[in-house]
Amino acid sequence: MRRFFVRLVINAVALWLTTLLILGVHVLSYAPGTGPTIVTYLLVALIFGVFNGVIGTLIRIVAFPLYILTLGLIALIVNTLLLLLVAWLSSLLGFGLVIDTFWSGFWGALVLAIISFLIGLVFRPLLVSSSSRRS
């Protein structure tokens, strides 16, 4: 459970940094203030994690030949589409991720993946120690 929460916070921080770096990608909070904004980032990170884990995995399995054919470059498009899907879903809730254009989503997905990877490297000892306790 600790690993889940660490990954959630990593993704929320990566999303926050992405919104600072990429024009056209931002998050609308459900209420004004710092607390609701933090909760909104955590909710969007949770939605993105679930979509990426479930739908993203299914897409990767089905599109495996395309991944081989394009040497993995199709992953950029898949991640962009997943990010756009999360933005659409969160807009139905009335708050959350807002992406202005496809290209904003493309660069946002790329930066989000890089930042999540780098933050994950820093917190890897936390992630490994929490998973090794189960065994």
DSSP file (Angstrom, degrees, kcal/mol; ACC not computed):
  #  RESIDUE AA STRUCTURE BP1 BP2  ACC     N-H-->O    O-->H-N    N-H-->O    O-->H-N    TCO  KAPPA ALPHA  PHI   PSI    X-CA   Y-CA   Z-CA
    1    1 A M     >        0   0    0      0, 0.0     4,-2.0     0, 0.0     5,-0.2   0.000 360.0 360.0 360.0 -35.6    0.0    0.0    0.0
    2    2 A R  H  >  +     0   0    0      1,-0.2     4,-2.4     2,-0.2     5,-0.2   0.896 360.0  54.0 -63.8 -40.1    2.9    2.3    0.7
    3    3 A R  H  > S+     0   0    0      1,-0.2     4,-2.6     2,-0.2    -1,-0.2   0.903 106.4  53.0 -60.5 -41.6    4.3    1.7   -2.7
    4    4 A F  H  > S+     0   0    0      1,-0.2     4,-2.3     2,-0.2    -1,-0.2   0.933 110.9  45.6 -59.4 -47.7    0.9    2.8   -4.2
    5    5 A F  H  X S+     0   0    0     -4,-2.0     4,-2.4     2,-0.2    -1,-0.2   0.871 111.7  51.6 -67.4 -36.8    0.9    6.0   -2.3
    6    6 A V  H  X S+     0   0    0     -4,-2.4     4,-2.5     2,-0.2    -1,-0.2   0.934 111.9  47.0 -63.8 -45.0    4.5    6.8   -3.1
    7    7 A R  H  X S+     0   0    0     -4,-2.6     4,-2.6     2,-0.2    -2,-0.2   0.884 111.1  52.9 -62.8 -38.7    3.8    6.3   -6.9
    8    8 A L  H  X S+     0   0    0     -4,-2.3     4,-2.2     2,-0.2    -2,-0.2   0.926 111.4  44.7 -62.8 -45.6    0.6    8.4   -6.5
    9    9 A V  H  X S+     0   0    0     -4,-2.4     4,-2.7     2,-0.2     5,-0.2   0.898 111.9  53.0 -66.7 -40.2    2.6   11.3   -5.0
   10   10 A I  H  X S+     0   0    0     -4,-2.5     4,-2.5     1,-0.2    -2,-0.2   0.933 111.8  45.6 -59.4 -46.0    5.4   10.9   -7.6
   11   11 A N  H  X S+     0   0    0     -4,-2.6     4,-2.3     2,-0.2    -1,-0.2   0.874 112.3  51.2 -66.8 -36.5    2.9   11.1  -10.4
   12   12 A A  H  X S+     0   0    0     -4,-2.2     4,-2.3     2,-0.2    -2,-0.2   0.916 112.4  45.7 -66.7 -42.5    1.1   14.1   -8.8
   13   13 A V  H  X S+     0   0    0     -4,-2.7     4,-2.7     2,-0.2     5,-0.2   0.910 112.9  50.7 -65.9 -41.8    4.4   16.0   -8.4
   14   14 A A  H  X S+     0   0    0     -4,-2.5     4,-2.2    -5,-0.2    -2,-0.2   0.896 110.8  49.5 -62.6 -39.5    5.4   15.1  -12.0
   15   15 A L  H  X S+     0   0    0     -4,-2.3     4,-2.3     2,-0.2    -2,-0.2   0.913 110.3  50.4 -65.1 -42.8    2.0   16.4  -13.2
   16   16 A W  H  X S+     0   0    0     -4,-2.3     4,-1.3     1,-0.2    -2,-0.2   0.931 112.1  46.9 -60.8 -46.3    2.4   19.6  -11.3
   17   17 A L  H  X S+     0   0    0     -4,-2.7     4,-1.6     1,-0.2    -1,-0.2   0.873 109.9  54.7 -64.7 -36.1    5.9   20.1  -12.8
   18   18 A T  H  X S+     0   0    0     -4,-2.2     4,-2.7     1,-0.2    -1,-0.2   0.907 105.2  52.3 -62.9 -41.6    4.6   19.3  -16.2
   19   19 A T  H  < S+     0   0    0     -4,-2.3    -1,-0.2     1,-0.2     6,-0.2   0.797 109.7  50.4 -66.9 -26.0    1.9   22.0  -15.9
   20   20 A L  H  < S+     0   0    0     -4,-1.3    -1,-0.2    -5,-0.2    -2,-0.2   0.819 118.1  37.8 -76.5 -30.6    4.6   24.5  -15.0
   21   21 A L  H  < S+     0   0    0     -4,-1.6     2,-0.6    -3,-0.1    -2,-0.2   0.784 108.0  62.2 -93.0 -30.0    6.8   23.6  -18.0
   22   22 A I  S >< S-     0   0    0     -4,-2.7     3,-1.3     3,-0.2     2,-0.2  -0.878  72.6-139.3-110.1 120.1    4.3   23.0  -20.8
   23   23 A L  T 3  S+     0   0    0     -2,-0.6    85,-0.1     1,-0.2     3,-0.1  -0.525  90.7  32.9 -69.8 139.5    2.0   25.8  -22.0
   24   24 A G  T 3  S+     0   0    0     -2,-0.2    76,-2.7     1,-0.2     2,-0.5   0.401  98.2  94.0  93.6  -2.6   -1.5   24.4  -22.8
   25   25 A V  E <   +A   99   0A   0     -3,-1.3     2,-0.3    74,-0.2    74,-0.2  -0.976  49.4 139.7-122.4 117.1   -1.5   21.8  -20.0
   26   26 A H  E     -A   98   0A   0     72,-2.5    72,-3.3    -2,-0.5     2,-0.5  -0.957  43.0-122.9-150.2 168.7   -3.0   22.9  -16.7
   27   27 A V  E     -A   97   0A   0     -2,-0.3     2,-0.6    70,-0.2    70,-0.2  -0.963  14.1-148.9-120.9 129.4   -5.1   21.6  -13.8
   28   28 A L  E     -A   96   0A   0     68,-3.2    68,-2.9    -2,-0.5     2,-0.1  -0.865  20.4-137.5 -95.8 123.3   -8.3   23.2  -12.7
   29   29 A S        -     0   0    0     -2,-0.6     8,-0.1    66,-0.2     9,-0.0  -0.426  11.8-128.9 -77.2 154.8   -9.0   22.8   -9.0
   30   30 A Y  S    S+     0   0    0      6,-0.4    -1,-0.1     1,-0.2     7,-0.1   0.653  93.4  10.0 -77.3 -15.2  -12.4   21.9   -7.7
   31   31 A A  S    S-     0   0    0      2,-0.2    -1,-0.2     0, 0.0     9,-0.1  -0.979  90.6 -92.2-155.9 155.3  -12.2   24.8   -5.2
   32   32 A P  S    S+     0   0    0      0, 0.0     2,-0.1     0, 0.0     3,-0.1  -0.381  79.1  61.7 -69.8 151.6   -9.9   27.7   -4.6
   33   33 A G  S  > S-     0   0    0      1,-0.1     4,-1.2     2,-0.1    -2,-0.2  -0.375  87.8 -84.7 118.3 164.4   -7.0   27.2   -2.2
   34   34 A T  H  > S+     0   0    0      2,-0.2     4,-2.4     1,-0.1     5,-0.2   0.913 118.6  54.0 -72.5 -44.7   -3.9   25.2   -1.7
   35   35 A G  H  > S+     0   0    0      1,-0.2     4,-2.4     2,-0.2     5,-0.2   0.942 110.5  44.7 -58.7 -52.3   -5.5   22.1   -0.1
   36   36 A P  H  > S+     0   0    0      0, 0.0     4,-2.3     0, 0.0    -6,-0.4   0.848 111.9  54.6 -62.0 -32.0   -8.1   21.6   -2.8
   37   37 A T  H  X S+     0   0    0     -4,-1.2     4,-2.3     2,-0.2    -2,-0.2   0.922 108.9  47.2 -66.3 -43.1   -5.4   22.1   -5.5
   38   38 A I  H  X S+     0   0    0     -4,-2.4     4,-2.2     2,-0.2    -1,-0.2   0.918 112.7  49.4 -63.3 -43.7   -3.2   19.4   -4.0
   39   39 A V  H  X S+     0   0    0     -4,-2.4     4,-2.6     1,-0.2    -1,-0.2   0.890 109.3  53.1 -62.7 -38.7   -6.2   17.0   -3.7
   40   40 A T  H  X S+     0   0    0     -4,-2.3     4,-2.7     2,-0.2     5,-0.2   0.929 108.5  48.8 -62.5 -45.3   -7.0   17.8   -7.4
   41   41 A Y  H  X S+     0   0    0     -4,-2.3     4,-2.4     1,-0.2    -1,-0.2   0.905 112.4  49.2 -60.6 -40.8   -3.5   16.9   -8.5
   42   42 A L  H  X S+     0   0    0     -4,-2.2     4,-2.2     2,-0.2    -2,-0.2   0.898 111.7  48.7 -65.8 -39.8   -3.7   13.7   -6.5
   43   43 A L  H  X S+     0   0    0     -4,-2.6     4,-2.7     2,-0.2    -2,-0.2   0.917 112.5  47.3 -65.7 -43.3   -7.0   12.8   -8.0
   44   44 A V  H  X S+     0   0    0     -4,-2.7     4,-2.8     2,-0.2     5,-0.2   0.907 112.2  50.5 -65.1 -40.3   -5.8   13.5  -11.5
   45   45 A A  H  X S+     0   0    0     -4,-2.4     4,-2.5    -5,-0.2    -1,-0.2   0.883 110.8  50.1 -63.5 -37.7   -2.7   11.4  -10.8
   46   46 A L  H  X S+     0   0    0     -4,-2.2     4,-2.4     2,-0.2    -2,-0.2   0.933 111.8  46.7 -65.1 -46.4   -4.9    8.6   -9.5
   47   47 A I  H  X S+     0   0    0     -4,-2.7     4,-2.7     1,-0.2     5,-0.2   0.924 114.3  47.8 -61.1 -44.7   -7.1    8.7  -12.6
   48   48 A F  H  X S+     0   0    0     -4,-2.8     4,-3.0     1,-0.2     5,-0.3   0.903 111.1  51.2 -64.5 -40.5   -4.1    8.8  -14.9
   49   49 A G  H  X S+     0   0    0     -4,-2.5     4,-2.3    -5,-0.2    -1,-0.2   0.907 112.2  46.0 -63.1 -42.0   -2.5    5.9  -13.0
   50   50 A V  H  X S+     0   0    0     -4,-2.4     4,-2.6     2,-0.2     5,-0.4   0.938 116.0  45.1 -66.7 -46.8   -5.6    3.7  -13.3
   51   51 A F  H  X>S+     0   0    0     -4,-2.7     5,-2.4     1,-0.2     4,-0.8   0.920 115.6  47.0 -63.0 -43.5   -6.1    4.5  -17.0
   52   52 A N  H  <5S+     0   0    0     -4,-3.0     5,-0.5    -5,-0.2    -1,-0.2   0.888 115.5  46.5 -65.9 -38.5   -2.4    4.0  -17.8
   53   53 A G  H  <5S+     0   0    0     -4,-2.3    -2,-0.2    -5,-0.3    -1,-0.2   0.878 127.3  23.2 -71.7 -38.6   -2.4    0.7  -15.8
   54   54 A V  H  X5S+     0   0    0     -4,-2.6     4,-2.0    -5,-0.2    -3,-0.2   0.927 134.1  28.0 -93.7 -65.0   -5.5   -0.7  -17.2
   55   55 A I  H  X5S+     0   0    0     -4,-0.8     4,-2.7    -5,-0.4     5,-0.2   0.913 121.4  53.4 -68.6 -42.1   -6.3    0.8  -20.6
   56   56 A G  H  ><S+     0   0    0     -5,-2.4     4,-2.4     1,-0.2    -1,-0.2   0.896 109.2  49.2 -60.0 -40.4   -2.6    1.5  -21.4
   57   57 A T  H  > S+     0   0    0     -5,-0.5     4,-2.0    -6,-0.3    -1,-0.2   0.917 110.9  49.5 -65.7 -42.9   -1.6   -2.1  -20.7
   58   58 A L  H  X S+     0   0    0     -4,-2.0     4,-2.6     1,-0.2     5,-0.2   0.916 111.9  48.7 -61.6 -42.7   -4.4   -3.4  -23.0
   59   59 A I  H  X S+     0   0    0     -4,-2.7     4,-3.0     1,-0.2    -2,-0.2   0.912 110.0  51.9 -63.7 -41.9   -3.4   -1.0  -25.8
   60   60 A R  H  < S+     0   0    0     -4,-2.4    -1,-0.2    -5,-0.2    -2,-0.2   0.869 111.8  46.8 -63.9 -35.7    0.2   -2.1  -25.4
   61   61 A I  H >< S+     0   0    0     -4,-2.0     3,-1.0     2,-0.2    -2,-0.2   0.943 117.2  41.7 -69.7 -47.9   -0.7   -5.7  -25.7
   62   62 A V  H 3< S+     0   0    0     -4,-2.6    -2,-0.2     1,-0.2    -3,-0.2   0.890 120.2  43.2 -67.1 -39.5   -3.0   -5.2  -28.7
   63   63 A A  T >X S+     0   0    0     -4,-3.0     4,-2.0    -5,-0.2     3,-0.7   0.177  75.8 120.4 -94.5  18.5   -0.6   -2.8  -30.5
   64   64 A F  H <> S+     0   0    0     -3,-1.0     4,-2.0     1,-0.3    -1,-0.2   0.874  73.0  53.6 -52.4 -43.2    2.5   -4.8  -29.7
   65   65 A P  H 3> S+     0   0    0      0, 0.0     4,-2.8     0, 0.0    -1,-0.3   0.879 107.9  51.4 -60.6 -35.5    3.3   -5.3  -33.5
   66   66 A L  H <> S+     0   0    0     -3,-0.7     4,-2.6     2,-0.2     6,-0.3   0.871 106.2  54.5 -67.8 -35.4    3.1   -1.5  -33.9
   67   67 A Y  H  <>S+     0   0    0     -4,-2.0     5,-2.6     2,-0.2     4,-0.2   0.916 112.9  42.8 -62.0 -42.2    5.5   -1.0  -31.0
   68   68 A I  H ><5S+     0   0    0     -4,-2.0     3,-1.1     3,-0.2    -2,-0.2   0.934 114.2  50.6 -68.6 -45.6    8.0   -3.3  -32.7
   69   69 A L  H 3<5S+     0   0    0     -4,-2.8    -2,-0.2     1,-0.3    -1,-0.2   0.867 118.4  37.3 -61.4 -38.8    7.4   -1.8  -36.2
   70   70 A T  T ><5S-     0   0    0     -4,-2.6     3,-1.6    -5,-0.2    -1,-0.3   0.309 110.4-117.9 -97.2   9.1    7.9    1.8  -35.0
   71   71 A L  T < 5S-     0   0    0     -3,-1.1    -3,-0.2     1,-0.3    -4,-0.1   0.835  75.0 -52.9  56.5  34.6   10.7    0.9  -32.5
   72   72 A G  T > <S+     0   0    0     -5,-2.6     3,-1.5    -6,-0.3     4,-0.3   0.384 109.5 119.0  88.5  -4.3    8.5    2.1  -29.6
   73   73 A L  T X>  +     0   0    0     -3,-1.6     3,-1.4     1,-0.3     4,-0.7   0.766  64.4  70.4 -68.3 -23.2    7.7    5.5  -31.0
   74   74 A I  H 3> S+     0   0    0     -8,-0.3     4,-2.6     1,-0.3    -1,-0.3   0.746  82.9  74.6 -63.0 -21.2    4.0    4.7  -31.1
   75   75 A A  H <> S+     0   0    0     -3,-1.5     4,-2.8     1,-0.2    -1,-0.3   0.839  88.8  58.3 -60.5 -32.8    4.2    4.9  -27.3
   76   76 A L  H <> S+     0   0    0     -3,-1.4     4,-1.8    -4,-0.3    -1,-0.2   0.915 109.4  43.1 -62.9 -42.0    4.4    8.7  -27.6
   77   77 A I  H  X S+     0   0    0     -4,-0.7     4,-2.7    -3,-0.2    -2,-0.2   0.910 113.9  50.8 -69.8 -42.3    1.1    8.7  -29.4
   78   78 A V  H  X S+     0   0    0     -4,-2.6     4,-2.4     1,-0.2    -2,-0.2   0.930 111.6  47.4 -61.6 -45.3   -0.5    6.2  -27.0
   79   79 A N  H  X S+     0   0    0     -4,-2.8     4,-2.2     2,-0.2    -1,-0.2   0.875 111.8  51.3 -64.5 -36.9    0.6    8.2  -23.9
   80   80 A T  H  X S+     0   0    0     -4,-1.8     4,-2.6    -5,-0.2    -2,-0.2   0.934 110.9  47.6 -63.5 -46.0   -0.7   11.4  -25.5
   81   81 A L  H  X S+     0   0    0     -4,-2.7     4,-2.2     1,-0.2    -2,-0.2   0.875 111.2  51.0 -65.4 -37.0   -4.1    9.8  -26.2
   82   82 A L  H  X S+     0   0    0     -4,-2.4     4,-2.2     2,-0.2    -1,-0.2   0.904 110.8  48.9 -65.2 -40.2   -4.2    8.5  -22.6
   83   83 A L  H  X S+     0   0    0     -4,-2.2     4,-2.2     2,-0.2    -2,-0.2   0.905 111.8  49.0 -65.6 -41.2   -3.4   11.9  -21.3
   84   84 A L  H  X S+     0   0    0     -4,-2.6     4,-2.3     2,-0.2    -2,-0.2   0.869 109.8  52.7 -65.0 -36.3   -6.2   13.4  -23.5
   85   85 A L  H  X S+     0   0    0     -4,-2.2     4,-2.6     2,-0.2    -2,-0.2   0.897 109.1  48.7 -65.2 -41.1   -8.6   10.7  -22.3
   86   86 A V  H  X S+     0   0    0     -4,-2.2     4,-2.8     2,-0.2    11,-0.2   0.894 110.7  51.4 -65.4 -39.7   -7.8   11.6  -18.7
   87   87 A A  H  X S+     0   0    0     -4,-2.2     4,-1.8     2,-0.2    -2,-0.2   0.913 111.6  47.4 -63.1 -41.7   -8.4   15.3  -19.5
   88   88 A W  H  X S+     0   0    0     -4,-2.3     4,-1.3     2,-0.2    -2,-0.2   0.936 113.7  47.0 -64.8 -45.9  -11.7   14.5  -21.1
   89   89 A L  H  X S+     0   0    0     -4,-2.6     4,-0.9     1,-0.2     3,-0.4   0.918 112.5  48.6 -63.2 -44.1  -12.8   12.3  -18.2
   90   90 A S  H  X>S+     0   0    0     -4,-2.8     5,-1.5     1,-0.2     4,-0.6   0.822 105.5  58.7 -68.8 -28.3  -11.8   14.9  -15.6
   91   91 A S  H ><5S+     0   0    0     -4,-1.8     3,-0.7     1,-0.2    -1,-0.2   0.838  99.9  57.9 -67.3 -30.5  -13.6   17.6  -17.5
   92   92 A L  H 3<5S+     0   0    0     -4,-1.3    -1,-0.2    -3,-0.4    -2,-0.2   0.812 103.7  52.9 -65.5 -28.4  -16.8   15.6  -17.1
   93   93 A L  H 3<5S-     0   0    0     -4,-0.9    -1,-0.2     2,-0.3    -2,-0.2   0.624 118.3-115.7 -80.2 -13.6  -16.2   15.8  -13.3
   94   94 A G  T <<5S+     0   0    0     -3,-0.7     2,-0.3    -4,-0.6    -3,-0.2   0.467  87.2  50.7  93.3   2.0  -16.0   19.6  -13.6
   95   95 A F  S   <S+     0   0    0     -5,-1.5     2,-0.3     2,-0.1    -2,-0.3  -0.950  71.7  63.0-154.7 170.7  -12.3   19.8  -12.5
   96   96 A G  E    S+A   28   0A   0    -68,-2.9   -68,-3.2    -2,-0.3     2,-0.1  -0.816  79.3  15.8 117.0-150.6   -9.0   18.3  -13.3
   97   97 A L  E     -A   27   0A   0     -2,-0.3     2,-0.4   -70,-0.2   -70,-0.2  -0.407  53.0-169.9 -72.7 134.4   -6.6   18.2  -16.2
   98   98 A V  E     -A   26   0A   0    -72,-3.3   -72,-2.5    -2,-0.1     2,-0.5  -0.994   3.4-175.4-126.3 125.7   -7.1   20.6  -19.1
   99   99 A I  E     -A   25   0A   0     -2,-0.4   -74,-0.2   -74,-0.2   -75,-0.1  -0.987   9.9-162.4-123.0 124.1   -5.1   20.2  -22.3
  100  100 A D        +     0   0    0    -76,-2.7     2,-0.3    -2,-0.5    -1,-0.1   0.919  68.6   5.5 -74.1 -46.1   -5.6   22.9  -25.0
  101  101 A T  S  > S-     0   0    0    -77,-0.2     4,-2.0     1,-0.1     5,-0.1  -0.863  72.6-106.7-136.0 167.3   -4.3   21.1  -28.1
  102  102 A F  H  > S+     0   0    0     -2,-0.3     4,-2.5     1,-0.2     5,-0.1   0.914 120.6  51.5 -59.0 -43.1   -3.1   17.7  -29.2
  103  103 A W  H  > S+     0   0    0      2,-0.2     4,-2.7     1,-0.2     5,-0.3   0.844 106.2  53.2 -68.8 -32.8    0.5   19.0  -29.4
  104  104 A S  H  > S+     0   0    0      2,-0.2     4,-2.5     1,-0.2    -1,-0.2   0.918 111.7  47.2 -62.4 -41.7    0.3   20.4  -25.8
  105  105 A G  H  X S+     0   0    0     -4,-2.0     4,-2.8     2,-0.2    -2,-0.2   0.881 110.5  52.7 -64.8 -38.9   -0.8   16.9  -24.8
  106  106 A F  H  X S+     0   0    0     -4,-2.5     4,-2.1     2,-0.2    -2,-0.2   0.962 115.0  39.1 -61.3 -53.3    2.0   15.3  -26.8
  107  107 A W  H  X S+     0   0    0     -4,-2.7     4,-2.7     1,-0.2     5,-0.2   0.869 115.6  54.1 -67.5 -34.8    4.7   17.5  -25.1
  108  108 A G  H  X S+     0   0    0     -4,-2.5     4,-2.8    -5,-0.3    -1,-0.2   0.914 109.0  47.7 -63.0 -43.3    2.9   17.2  -21.8
  109  109 A A  H  X S+     0   0    0     -4,-2.8     4,-2.2     2,-0.2    -2,-0.2   0.896 113.6  48.3 -65.0 -40.1    2.9   13.3  -22.0
  110  110 A L  H  X S+     0   0    0     -4,-2.1     4,-2.1     2,-0.2    -2,-0.2   0.943 115.3  42.9 -65.2 -48.1    6.6   13.3  -23.0
  111  111 A V  H  X S+     0   0    0     -4,-2.7     4,-2.9     1,-0.2     5,-0.3   0.899 112.9  53.9 -66.2 -40.1    7.6   15.7  -20.2
  112  112 A L  H  X S+     0   0    0     -4,-2.8     4,-2.5    -5,-0.2     5,-0.2   0.911 109.6  48.0 -60.0 -43.2    5.4   13.8  -17.7
  113  113 A A  H  X S+     0   0    0     -4,-2.2     4,-2.1     2,-0.2    -1,-0.2   0.915 113.9  46.5 -64.5 -43.4    7.0   10.5  -18.5
  114  114 A I  H  X S+     0   0    0     -4,-2.1     4,-2.5     2,-0.2    -2,-0.2   0.934 115.0  45.5 -65.8 -46.5   10.5   11.9  -18.2
  115  115 A I  H  X S+     0   0    0     -4,-2.9     4,-2.8     2,-0.2     5,-0.3   0.917 112.6  50.7 -65.7 -42.4    9.8   13.7  -14.9
  116  116 A S  H  X S+     0   0    0     -4,-2.5     4,-2.4    -5,-0.3    -1,-0.2   0.908 111.3  49.5 -60.0 -41.3    8.1   10.7  -13.4
  117  117 A F  H  X S+     0   0    0     -4,-2.1     4,-1.8    -5,-0.2    -2,-0.2   0.933 112.9  46.1 -62.3 -46.7   11.0    8.5  -14.4
  118  118 A L  H  X S+     0   0    0     -4,-2.5     4,-1.5     2,-0.2    -2,-0.2   0.910 114.9  45.8 -66.3 -42.8   13.5   10.9  -12.8
  119  119 A I  H  X S+     0   0    0     -4,-2.8     4,-2.2     1,-0.2    -1,-0.2   0.895 110.4  55.6 -66.3 -38.3   11.6   11.3   -9.6
  120  120 A G  H  < S+     0   0    0     -4,-2.4     4,-0.3    -5,-0.3    -2,-0.2   0.857 104.0  54.2 -60.9 -35.8   11.1    7.6   -9.5
  121  121 A L  H >< S+     0   0    0     -4,-1.8     3,-0.7     1,-0.2    -1,-0.2   0.898 108.9  48.4 -63.8 -39.6   14.8    7.1   -9.7
  122  122 A V  H 3< S+     0   0    0     -4,-1.5    -2,-0.2     1,-0.2    -1,-0.2   0.905 119.4  37.9 -66.8 -41.5   15.3    9.4   -6.7
  123  123 A F  T >X S+     0   0    0     -4,-2.2     4,-1.8     1,-0.2     3,-0.6   0.264  83.1 109.9 -96.0  12.2   12.6    7.6   -4.6
  124  124 A R  H <> S+     0   0    0     -3,-0.7     4,-3.0    -4,-0.3     5,-0.3   0.876  72.8  58.1 -56.9 -41.0   13.5    4.1   -5.9
  125  125 A P  H 3> S+     0   0    0      0, 0.0     4,-2.3     0, 0.0    -1,-0.2   0.887 107.3  48.9 -58.3 -35.6   14.9    3.0   -2.5
  126  126 A L  H <> S+     0   0    0     -3,-0.6     4,-1.6     2,-0.2    -2,-0.2   0.901 113.5  46.3 -66.8 -41.0   11.5    3.8   -0.9
  127  127 A L  H  X S+     0   0    0     -4,-1.8     4,-1.4    -7,-0.2    -1,-0.2   0.894 115.1  45.9 -69.5 -40.3    9.7    1.8   -3.6
  128  128 A V  H  X S+     0   0    0     -4,-3.0     4,-1.9     1,-0.2    -2,-0.2   0.905 111.7  50.8 -71.1 -41.4   12.0   -1.2   -3.4
  129  129 A S  H  X S+     0   0    0     -4,-2.3     4,-0.7    -5,-0.3    -1,-0.2   0.854 109.7  50.8 -67.4 -32.9   12.0   -1.3    0.4
  130  130 A S  H  < S+     0   0    0     -4,-1.6     4,-0.3     1,-0.2    -1,-0.2   0.828 113.1  44.9 -74.8 -29.3    8.2   -1.2    0.5
  131  131 A S  H >X S+     0   0    0     -4,-1.4     3,-0.6     1,-0.2     4,-0.5   0.769 106.7  59.3 -83.4 -24.4    7.8   -4.1   -2.0
  132  132 A S  H 3< S+     0   0    0     -4,-1.9     3,-0.3     1,-0.2    -1,-0.2   0.694  92.9  68.2 -76.6 -17.1   10.5   -6.2   -0.3
  133  133 A R  T 3< S+     0   0    0     -4,-0.7    -1,-0.2     1,-0.2    -2,-0.2   0.783  90.9  62.5 -70.2 -26.0    8.6   -6.3    2.9
  134  134 A R  T <4        0   0    0     -3,-0.6    -1,-0.2    -4,-0.3    -2,-0.2   0.862 360.0 360.0 -67.6 -34.5    5.9   -8.4    1.3
  135  135 A S     <        0   0    0     -4,-0.5    -1,-0.2    -3,-0.3    -2,-0.2   0.484 360.0 360.0 -80.7 360.0    8.2  -11.3    0.6
